[in-house]
């Protein structure tokens, strides 16, 4: 699922980069039209300003997508590490102290008989003590 999201974002980056390259080609074409007298100086400046704005927006979108890809990649790496640790735990009939320490960050027993288990890889789990 994450791989599909990364793939979609990479496709978006490719589309944006193609848009940026097209804007560069159009700017060169506009310059040639200006030199040949097909468009006025003012029209050239206005159109080039629009293209520069579009390129800047596309570049910002590319950077945002690259950041999203980096975040998704980190999450994938973290998920892989969690799966690996859990797989190691599931292969042993008895969990020893070192394995438990790798999985549990801390256990808090509150005055109201609730237990908080803070795992090393997710939010705390709350449980009520049954007596």
C-alpha positions, 0 to 999 in steps of 0.5 A, spaced: 500 500 500 505 504 501 509 502 495 503 504 491 502 511 494 510 512 493 509 510 486 503 515 485 507 520 488 513 519 483 508 519 477 506 526 480 513 528 480 515 526 473 508 530 470 511 536 474 518 535 471 515 535 464 511 541 466 517 545 468 521 543 462 515 545 457 515 551 460 522 552 459 521 551 452 515 555 451 519 561 454 525 560 449 519 560 444 516 566 446 523 569 446 524 567 439 517 570 437 519 577 441 526 577 437 522 576 430 517 581 432 511 577 433 509 579 440 511 586 444 516 587 449 510 588 454 506 581 452 513 578 453 514 580 460 507 578 462 507 571 459 514 570 461 512 572 468 506 567 468 511 561 466 516 563 471 510 563 477 508 556 474 515 553 474 516 556 481 509 553 483 511 546 480 518 546 483 514 547 490 509 541 488 515 537 486 519 538 493 513 537 497 512 530 493 519 529 495 518 530 502 512 526 502 516 520 499 521 521 504 516 520 510 513 514 506 519 511 505 521 512 513 514 509 515 516 503 510 522 502 514 519 503 521 514 498 519 519 493 516 523 494 523 517 492 527 515 486 523 522 484 524 522 484 531 515 481 532 517 475 527 523 474 532 518 474 538 514 469 535 519 464 533 521 463 541 516 459 545 518 464 551 520 471 551 526 473 555 528 479 559 532 482 553 526 481 548 521 484 552 526 490 553 526 491 546 519 491 545 516 495 551 519 502 553 515 502 560 509 499 564 506 504 568 501 502 574 496 507 576 492 509 582 486 507 579 488 500 577 489 502 570 496 499 566 499 503 561 504 499 557 508 504 552 511 500 547 517 502 543 514 503 536 507 505 538 502 509 542 501 506 550 496 501 551 491 502 556 488 496 560 484 495 567 486 490 572 481 485 573 481 482 580 
